[in-house]
Amino acid sequence: MTDKKKLKLLTLSQPQRATLEGLSNRRPQLPTDPIRDELVALGLVVKQGPKWALTPTGKKVLAAGSNRRNAGGFSV
C-alpha cells in the first residue's frame, strides 16, 4: 500500500507541482484554487490559519521531484 501511495504522490501534474512549489515559497495564494484543493485531498498541503503549509509528505514529494529533475549530473 505504501509503495502504491508513494508512486501516486510522485506523479504530480505541472500545475500541481507549480502550486506545491509556490506554497513552499510562501507566494500569496488565491482564496479559491482547485489545484490546491487537489493537493489538500492528496494530503500534501494543510491550511494553518490564513496561510497554507506543506505537510511532511508534501515536502518529501517536492524534494523527490527536484532531485529527479537535477539527477542529470550536468549543467549548461
N, CA, C and O atoms as a GROMACS GRO file, in nm:
protein
  304
    1MET      N    1   0.082  -0.119   0.000
    1MET     CA    2   0.000   0.000   0.000
    1MET      C    3   0.087   0.126   0.000
    1MET      O    4   0.059   0.220  -0.074
    2THR      N    5   0.189   0.128   0.080
    2THR     CA    6   0.275   0.246   0.089
    2THR      C    7   0.341   0.275  -0.045
    2THR      O    8   0.349   0.391  -0.087
    3ASP      N    9   0.388   0.170  -0.114
    3ASP     CA   10   0.452   0.190  -0.243
    3ASP      C   11   0.354   0.249  -0.344
    3ASP      O   12   0.390   0.337  -0.422
    4LYS      N   13   0.232   0.200  -0.341
    4LYS     CA   14   0.131   0.249  -0.434
    4LYS      C   15   0.102   0.396  -0.408
    4LYS      O   16   0.092   0.476  -0.501
    5LYS      N   17   0.088   0.432  -0.282
    5LYS     CA   18   0.060   0.569  -0.244
    5LYS      C   19   0.177   0.660  -0.283
    5LYS      O   20   0.157   0.768  -0.338
    6LYS      N   21   0.298   0.615  -0.256
    6LYS     CA   22   0.417   0.693  -0.288
    6LYS      C   23   0.426   0.716  -0.438
    6LYS      O   24   0.460   0.826  -0.482
    7LEU      N   25   0.397   0.613  -0.517
    7LEU     CA   26   0.403   0.623  -0.661
    7LEU      C   27   0.304   0.729  -0.711
    7LEU      O   28   0.336   0.808  -0.799
    8LYS      N   29   0.184   0.728  -0.654
    8LYS     CA   30   0.082   0.823  -0.693
    8LYS      C   31   0.125   0.966  -0.658
    8LYS      O   32   0.103   1.058  -0.737
    9LEU      N   33   0.186   0.984  -0.542
    9LEU     CA   34   0.225   1.118  -0.499
    9LEU      C   35   0.337   1.175  -0.585
    9LEU      O   36   0.344   1.296  -0.606
   10LEU      N   37   0.424   1.089  -0.635
   10LEU     CA   38   0.538   1.139  -0.712
   10LEU      C   39   0.503   1.179  -0.853
   10LEU      O   40   0.582   1.246  -0.920
   11THR      N   41   0.384   1.139  -0.901
   11THR     CA   42   0.346   1.177  -1.036
   11THR      C   43   0.247   1.293  -1.030
   11THR      O   44   0.127   1.274  -1.052
   12LEU      N   45   0.298   1.411  -1.001
   12LEU     CA   46   0.214   1.531  -0.998
   12LEU      C   47   0.213   1.595  -1.136
   12LEU      O   48   0.312   1.589  -1.209
   13SER      N   49   0.102   1.657  -1.170
   13SER     CA   50   0.096   1.732  -1.295
   13SER      C   51   0.175   1.863  -1.278
   13SER      O   52   0.206   1.903  -1.166
   14GLN      N   53   0.206   1.926  -1.389
   14GLN     CA   54   0.284   2.051  -1.381
   14GLN      C   55   0.213   2.160  -1.300
   14GLN      O   56   0.279   2.225  -1.218
   15PRO      N   57   0.082   2.182  -1.319
   15PRO     CA   58   0.015   2.283  -1.234
   15PRO      C   59   0.019   2.248  -1.085
   15PRO      O   60   0.034   2.336  -1.001
   16GLN      N   61   0.006   2.116  -1.054
   16GLN     CA   62   0.013   2.075  -0.913
   16GLN      C   63   0.152   2.102  -0.858
   16GLN      O   64   0.165   2.151  -0.746
   17ARG      N   65   0.255   2.070  -0.935
   17ARG     CA   66   0.393   2.091  -0.890
   17ARG      C   67   0.418   2.240  -0.870
   17ARG      O   68   0.480   2.280  -0.772
   18ALA      N   69   0.371   2.323  -0.964
   18ALA     CA   70   0.390   2.468  -0.953
   18ALA      C   71   0.320   2.522  -0.828
   18ALA      O   72   0.374   2.608  -0.758
   19THR      N   73   0.201   2.471  -0.802
   19THR     CA   74   0.128   2.515  -0.682
   19THR      C   75   0.201   2.472  -0.556
   19THR      O   76   0.212   2.549  -0.460
   20LEU      N   77   0.251   2.349  -0.556
   20LEU     CA   78   0.324   2.299  -0.440
   20LEU      C   79   0.451   2.382  -0.416
   20LEU      O   80   0.482   2.416  -0.303
   21GLU      N   81   0.522   2.413  -0.524
   21GLU     CA   82   0.643   2.496  -0.512
   21GLU      C   83   0.606   2.636  -0.466
   21GLU      O   84   0.678   2.696  -0.386
   22GLY      N   85   0.495   2.689  -0.517
   22GLY     CA   86   0.450   2.822  -0.476
   22GLY      C   87   0.417   2.827  -0.328
   22GLY      O   88   0.450   2.924  -0.259
   23LEU      N   89   0.351   2.722  -0.279
   23LEU     CA   90   0.318   2.717  -0.136
   23LEU      C   91   0.444   2.706  -0.051
   23LEU      O   92   0.452   2.764   0.057
   24SER      N   93   0.542   2.630  -0.100
   24SER     CA   94   0.665   2.614  -0.022
   24SER      C   95   0.744   2.745  -0.018
   24SER      O   96   0.818   2.770   0.077
   25ASN      N   97   0.728   2.828  -0.121
   25ASN     CA   98   0.798   2.957  -0.126
   25ASN      C   99   0.716   3.070  -0.066
   25ASN      O  100   0.755   3.187  -0.073
   26ARG      N  101   0.601   3.035  -0.006
   26ARG     CA  102   0.514   3.133   0.060
   26ARG      C  103   0.464   3.242  -0.035
   26ARG      O  104   0.450   3.358   0.004
   27ARG      N  105   0.437   3.204  -0.160
   27ARG     CA  106   0.377   3.301  -0.252
   27ARG      C  107   0.233   3.326  -0.209
   27ARG      O  108   0.171   3.239  -0.149
   28PRO      N  109   0.181   3.446  -0.239
   28PRO     CA  110   0.041   3.472  -0.200
   28PRO      C  111  -0.054   3.377  -0.271
   28PRO      O  112  -0.035   3.344  -0.388
   29GLN      N  113  -0.156   3.333  -0.199
   29GLN     CA  114  -0.249   3.233  -0.253
   29GLN      C  115  -0.387   3.294  -0.274
   29GLN      O  116  -0.432   3.379  -0.198
   30LEU      N  117  -0.454   3.248  -0.380
   30LEU     CA  118  -0.591   3.290  -0.406
   30LEU      C  119  -0.684   3.220  -0.306
   30LEU      O  120  -0.654   3.110  -0.260
   31PRO      N  121  -0.798   3.284  -0.273
   31PRO     CA  122  -0.890   3.220  -0.178
   31PRO      C  123  -0.945   3.088  -0.232
   31PRO      O  124  -0.965   2.994  -0.156
   32THR      N  125  -0.970   3.080  -0.362
   32THR     CA  126  -1.018   2.955  -0.422
   32THR      C  127  -0.918   2.909  -0.526
   32THR      O  128  -0.882   2.984  -0.616
   33ASP      N  129  -0.874   2.787  -0.513
   33ASP     CA  130  -0.776   2.730  -0.605
   33ASP      C  131  -0.803   2.580  -0.617
   33ASP      O  132  -0.772   2.504  -0.525
   34PRO      N  133  -0.861   2.536  -0.730
   34PRO     CA  134  -0.896   2.394  -0.742
   34PRO      C  135  -0.774   2.302  -0.738
   34PRO      O  136  -0.783   2.189  -0.690
   35ILE      N  137  -0.661   2.349  -0.789
   35ILE     CA  138  -0.539   2.267  -0.788
   35ILE      C  139  -0.491   2.248  -0.645
   35ILE      O  140  -0.451   2.139  -0.606
   36ARG      N  141  -0.494   2.356  -0.567
   36ARG     CA  142  -0.454   2.346  -0.426
   36ARG      C  143  -0.549   2.252  -0.351
   36ARG      O  144  -0.506   2.177  -0.263
   37ASP      N  145  -0.678   2.256  -0.386
   37ASP     CA  146  -0.774   2.165  -0.324
   37ASP      C  147  -0.739   2.019  -0.354
   37ASP      O  148  -0.756   1.932  -0.269
   38GLU      N  149  -0.688   1.992  -0.477
   38GLU     CA  150  -0.643   1.856  -0.511
   38GLU      C  151  -0.526   1.816  -0.422
   38GLU      O  152  -0.519   1.703  -0.375
   39LEU      N  153  -0.433   1.909  -0.400
   39LEU     CA  154  -0.317   1.881  -0.315
   39LEU      C  155  -0.360   1.856  -0.170
   39LEU      O  156  -0.302   1.772  -0.101
   40VAL      N  157  -0.463   1.928  -0.125
   40VAL     CA  158  -0.516   1.905   0.010
   40VAL      C  159  -0.575   1.765   0.018
   40VAL      O  160  -0.555   1.694   0.117
   41ALA      N  161  -0.647   1.725  -0.087
   41ALA     CA  162  -0.708   1.591  -0.090
   41ALA      C  163  -0.600   1.482  -0.088
   41ALA      O  164  -0.621   1.375  -0.031
   42LEU      N  165  -0.486   1.510  -0.151
   42LEU     CA  166  -0.375   1.414  -0.150
   42LEU      C  167  -0.299   1.414  -0.018
   42LEU      O  168  -0.218   1.325   0.008
   43GLY      N  169  -0.326   1.515   0.066
   43GLY     CA  170  -0.258   1.522   0.196
   43GLY      C  171  -0.120   1.585   0.187
   43GLY      O  172  -0.036   1.563   0.274
   44LEU      N  173  -0.095   1.665   0.082
   44LEU     CA  174   0.035   1.729   0.066
   44LEU      C  175   0.038   1.870   0.126
   44LEU      O  176   0.144   1.923   0.156
   45VAL      N  177  -0.080   1.929   0.143
   45VAL     CA  178  -0.090   2.068   0.188
   45VAL      C  179  -0.194   2.076   0.298
   45VAL      O  180  -0.293   2.002   0.297
   46VAL      N  181  -0.172   2.165   0.393
   46VAL     CA  182  -0.268   2.184   0.501
   46VAL      C  183  -0.282   2.334   0.529
   46VAL      O  184  -0.186   2.410   0.516
   47LYS      N  185  -0.401   2.375   0.567
   47LYS     CA  186  -0.424   2.517   0.598
   47LYS      C  187  -0.388   2.544   0.743
   47LYS      O  188  -0.434   2.474   0.833
   48GLN      N  189  -0.306   2.646   0.764
   48GLN     CA  190  -0.269   2.687   0.900
   48GLN      C  191  -0.309   2.833   0.918
   48GLN      O  192  -0.235   2.923   0.880
   49GLY      N  193  -0.427   2.853   0.975
   49GLY     CA  194  -0.478   2.990   0.988
   49GLY      C  195  -0.504   3.048   0.851
   49GLY      O  196  -0.566   2.982   0.767
   50PRO      N  197  -0.458   3.170   0.826
   50PRO     CA  198  -0.480   3.231   0.694
   50PRO      C  199  -0.382   3.181   0.587
   50PRO      O  200  -0.401   3.208   0.469
   51LYS      N  201  -0.279   3.109   0.627
   51LYS     CA  202  -0.177   3.063   0.533
   51LYS      C  203  -0.187   2.914   0.507
   51LYS      O  204  -0.256   2.840   0.578
   52TRP      N  205  -0.114   2.872   0.402
   52TRP     CA  206  -0.108   2.730   0.368
   52TRP      C  207   0.033   2.680   0.390
   52TRP      O  208   0.129   2.754   0.370
   53ALA      N  209   0.045   2.556   0.431
   53ALA     CA  210   0.177   2.499   0.457
   53ALA      C  211   0.184   2.358   0.402
   53ALA      O  212   0.082   2.290   0.389
   54LEU      N  213   0.306   2.315   0.369
   54LEU     CA  214   0.325   2.179   0.321
   54LEU      C  215   0.329   2.083   0.439
   54LEU      O  216   0.384   2.114   0.544
   55THR      N  217   0.270   1.966   0.422
   55THR     CA  218   0.281   1.860   0.521
   55THR      C  219   0.417   1.794   0.501
   55THR      O  220   0.481   1.815   0.398
   56PRO      N  221   0.463   1.714   0.598
   56PRO     CA  222   0.590   1.642   0.577
   56PRO      C  223   0.589   1.559   0.449
   56PRO      O  224   0.692   1.549   0.381
   57THR      N  225   0.475   1.500   0.415
   57THR     CA  226   0.464   1.424   0.291
   57THR      C  227   0.484   1.516   0.170
   57THR      O  228   0.554   1.480   0.075
   58GLY      N  229   0.422   1.634   0.175
   58GLY     CA  230   0.436   1.729   0.065
   58GLY      C  231   0.580   1.773   0.046
   58GLY      O  232   0.626   1.788  -0.067
   59LYS      N  233   0.651   1.792   0.156
   59LYS     CA  234   0.792   1.831   0.147
   59LYS      C  235   0.875   1.720   0.084
   59LYS      O  236   0.966   1.747   0.005
   60LYS      N  237   0.843   1.595   0.120
   60LYS     CA  238   0.916   1.482   0.063
   60LYS      C  239   0.892   1.472  -0.087
   60LYS      O  240   0.985   1.449  -0.164
   61VAL      N  241   0.766   1.489  -0.128
   61VAL     CA  242   0.732   1.481  -0.270
   61VAL      C  243   0.803   1.591  -0.349
   61VAL      O  244   0.856   1.567  -0.457
   62LEU      N  245   0.803   1.711  -0.292
   62LEU     CA  246   0.868   1.823  -0.360
   62LEU      C  247   1.018   1.799  -0.371
   62LEU      O  248   1.078   1.826  -0.476
   63ALA      N  249   1.079   1.749  -0.264
   63ALA     CA  250   1.223   1.721  -0.265
   63ALA      C  251   1.255   1.609  -0.363
   63ALA      O  252   1.354   1.616  -0.435
   64ALA      N  253   1.173   1.506  -0.366
   64ALA     CA  254   1.197   1.394  -0.456
   64ALA      C  255   1.189   1.440  -0.601
   64ALA      O  256   1.267   1.396  -0.685
   65GLY      N  257   1.094   1.527  -0.630
   65GLY     CA  258   1.080   1.577  -0.767
   65GLY      C  259   1.199   1.660  -0.810
   65GLY      O  260   1.245   1.648  -0.924
   66SER      N  261   1.248   1.744  -0.721
   66SER     CA  262   1.362   1.830  -0.758
   66SER      C  263   1.489   1.746  -0.772
   66SER      O  264   1.574   1.775  -0.856
   67ASN      N  265   1.502   1.641  -0.689
   67ASN     CA  266   1.618   1.553  -0.703
   67ASN      C  267   1.616   1.480  -0.836
   67ASN      O  268   1.718   1.466  -0.902
   68ARG      N  269   1.497   1.435  -0.874
   68ARG     CA  270   1.484   1.364  -1.001
   68ARG      C  271   1.516   1.456  -1.119
   68ARG      O  272   1.579   1.416  -1.216
   69ARG      N  273   1.472   1.581  -1.107
   69ARG     CA  274   1.493   1.676  -1.216
   69ARG      C  275   1.642   1.711  -1.229
   69ARG      O  276   1.691   1.734  -1.340
   70ASN      N  277   1.712   1.716  -1.118
   70ASN     CA  278   1.854   1.756  -1.121
   70ASN      C  279   1.949   1.635  -1.130
   70ASN      O  280   2.070   1.651  -1.117
   71ALA      N  281   1.894   1.517  -1.151
   71ALA     CA  282   1.975   1.396  -1.148
   71ALA      C  283   2.060   1.378  -1.273
   71ALA      O  284   2.138   1.283  -1.281
   72GLY      N  285   2.048   1.467  -1.371
   72GLY     CA  286   2.123   1.453  -1.496
   72GLY      C  287   2.273   1.462  -1.474
   72GLY      O  288   2.350   1.394  -1.543
   73GLY      N  289   2.315   1.543  -1.381
   73GLY     CA  290   2.457   1.550  -1.348
   73GLY      C  291   2.536   1.646  -1.434
   73GLY      O  292   2.658   1.652  -1.422
   74PHE      N  293   2.470   1.720  -1.521
   74PHE     CA  294   2.544   1.820  -1.600
   74PHE      C  295   2.459   1.945  -1.613
   74PHE      O  296   2.336   1.938  -1.615
   75SER      N  297   2.523   2.059  -1.621
   75SER     CA  298   2.453   2.185  -1.634
   75SER      C  299   2.508   2.263  -1.752
   75SER      O  300   2.618   2.236  -1.800
   76VAL      N  301   2.431   2.358  -1.798
   76VAL     CA  302   2.472   2.436  -1.915
   76VAL      C  303   2.548   2.560  -1.871
   76VAL      O  304   2.591   2.639  -1.956
   0.00000   0.00000   0.00000
